[in-house]
Amino acid sequence: MRRQLPFAALGIGVIVAAVLAISGATGAAQKRGETFTADASVARPNGTVASAKLTAVVDSFASDAERDALVTAVKHGGTAARDLLASRKTSGSIQVGAKQTPIKYAYARPSGSGRLITLITAEPIHFVGGDLPDAKPKDGYDLGLVLLDLSSSKGSGEVAPAAKVKVDAQNAVVTDDYGAEVVRLSNVVRK
């Protein structure tokens, strides 16, 4: 599913928008060594709902310089962002079910009375619908994105388990998700 969103838009595009947002917070001032849990669910086209527990462990957050490098790579296009992320040291992990995926980019910025946390992996977290007999992985869906919104007492978020991302000429974030279904997070809690 292809989406084009301005930086201020809400939804899955916010995941990448948070990466691109200009914030006064520096990486040195951000918290380290945090664990978050959430309930992930997705409504499938056949009406069934799949759910799983998501656990994200963040060992370190990105600095402004690292954020700027990623912005440049996303704007460059192609596999530049994936290649940059793959070369970075692991800054934590995302676990869904039994599968654990390394986090290559974690960034937190203030949002209301809480924080908006963006996590990006250099490989897909999961192909939603990939467990169906006729579903096949598609080339180019190289990144996994997680957005944790901790701006209220009941945290929420979204996951793009396998996605393509770019920035267009109008500085709008364009995401192309592997699946048409949005994976929603509820009960997001910092442990």
Buried (B, 14 or more C-beta within 10 A) or exposed (E): EEBEBEBEBEEBBBBBBBBBBEBEBEBEEBEEEBEBBBBBBBEBEEEEEBEBEBBBBBBBBBBBEBBEBBBEBBBBEEEBBBEBBBEBEEBBBBBBEEEEBBBBBBBBBEBEEBBBBBBBBBBBBBBBBBEEEEEEEEEBBBBBBBBBBBBEEEBBBBBBBBBBBBBEEEEBBBBBBBBEBBBBBEEBEBE
